[in-house]
Amino acid sequence: MSVKVLILICFLSAVLAYPRADRQDPWRQNPQPPQRQPQFNLQGGGSPKQGIDLSLDTRVPVWQSRNGRHEFDATGQYSQHLGGRYGNSPPNWGVGGQYTFRF
């Protein structure tokens, strides 16, 4: 009985290890990549005595290649402390870009 089980296991492993003909490399199929949506992140917190911290981060898709391997996004951020014992802080803000390559 153990010889039959061993032969069955060998047969199954050979069948499962053989590459399937219908599976192709997903990068060579050249499908349309999914549409990406803008991302927004708003955060805040604090207390009446200490003041409130606010932060906003965003990432907006600008360009994407046909196969989806290359992407460029515009980024931006804003933060500020409001109120509290020391009053309002000057606003901090920034803009930038992010390039992504998928291997």
C-alpha positions as CSV (number, residue, x, y, z in Angstrom):
1,M,0.0,0.0,0.0
2,S,2.8,2.4,0.8
3,V,4.3,1.9,-2.7
4,K,1.0,2.9,-4.3
5,V,0.8,6.0,-2.1
6,L,4.3,6.9,-3.0
7,I,3.6,6.5,-6.7
8,L,0.4,8.6,-6.4
9,I,2.3,11.4,-4.6
10,C,5.1,11.4,-7.3
11,F,2.5,11.5,-10.1
12,L,0.6,14.4,-8.5
13,S,3.7,16.4,-7.8
14,A,4.8,15.9,-11.5
15,V,1.4,17.0,-12.7
16,L,1.3,20.1,-10.5
17,A,4.9,21.1,-11.2
18,Y,4.4,21.1,-15.0
19,P,3.7,24.7,-16.2
20,R,0.2,25.3,-17.5
21,A,0.0,26.5,-21.1
22,D,-2.8,29.0,-20.5
23,R,-0.8,31.0,-17.9
24,Q,1.0,33.9,-19.4
25,D,3.2,36.6,-17.9
26,P,0.8,39.3,-16.8
27,W,3.2,42.1,-18.0
28,R,3.2,40.7,-21.6
29,Q,-0.6,40.5,-21.9
30,N,-0.7,44.3,-21.9
31,P,-4.1,44.8,-20.2
32,Q,-5.3,48.2,-19.3
33,P,-4.2,49.1,-15.8
34,P,-6.9,49.9,-13.2
35,Q,-7.8,53.5,-12.8
36,R,-6.2,55.0,-9.7
37,Q,-8.1,57.4,-7.5
38,P,-6.8,60.5,-5.6
39,Q,-5.9,59.8,-2.0
40,F,-6.7,62.2,0.8
41,N,-5.7,61.9,4.5
42,L,-7.0,64.3,7.1
43,Q,-5.9,64.0,10.7
44,G,-6.4,66.1,13.8
45,G,-6.3,65.9,17.5
46,G,-5.6,67.7,20.7
47,S,-7.3,69.2,23.8
48,P,-8.8,72.6,24.7
49,K,-5.8,73.5,26.9
50,Q,-3.1,72.3,24.6
51,G,-4.6,73.3,21.2
52,I,-5.3,71.3,18.1
53,D,-3.0,69.8,15.5
54,L,-4.3,69.5,12.0
55,S,-2.7,67.7,9.1
56,L,-3.8,67.1,5.4
57,D,-1.9,64.8,3.0
58,T,-2.9,64.1,-0.6
59,R,-1.6,62.1,-3.5
60,V,-3.1,62.6,-7.0
61,P,-2.2,60.4,-10.0
62,V,-0.8,62.4,-12.9
63,W,0.5,59.8,-15.4
64,Q,0.5,56.0,-15.8
65,S,2.1,53.9,-18.6
66,R,0.0,51.6,-20.7
67,N,1.1,48.5,-18.9
68,G,0.9,50.1,-15.4
69,R,4.6,49.6,-14.5
70,H,5.4,53.3,-14.5
71,E,3.5,55.9,-12.5
72,F,4.0,59.5,-11.5
73,D,1.9,61.1,-8.7
74,A,1.8,64.7,-7.4
75,T,1.8,65.0,-3.6
76,G,1.0,67.7,-1.2
77,Q,0.9,68.2,2.6
78,Y,-0.3,70.9,5.0
79,S,-0.1,71.0,8.8
80,Q,-0.6,73.5,11.6
81,H,-1.1,73.8,15.3
82,L,-4.1,75.9,16.4
83,G,-4.8,77.5,19.8
84,G,-3.5,76.4,23.1
85,R,-1.1,78.1,25.5
86,Y,1.3,79.2,22.8
87,G,-1.2,80.2,20.1
88,N,-1.1,79.2,16.5
89,S,2.0,78.0,14.7
90,P,2.9,79.1,11.2
91,P,1.5,76.7,8.6
92,N,3.8,74.0,7.3
93,W,3.2,73.0,3.7
94,G,4.9,71.2,0.9
95,V,4.5,69.8,-2.6
96,G,6.3,67.1,-4.5
97,G,6.2,64.3,-6.9
98,Q,6.5,60.5,-6.6
99,Y,7.7,58.2,-9.4
100,T,6.9,54.4,-9.1
101,F,8.3,51.6,-11.1
102,R,7.0,48.1,-10.6
103,F,9.4,45.2,-11.3
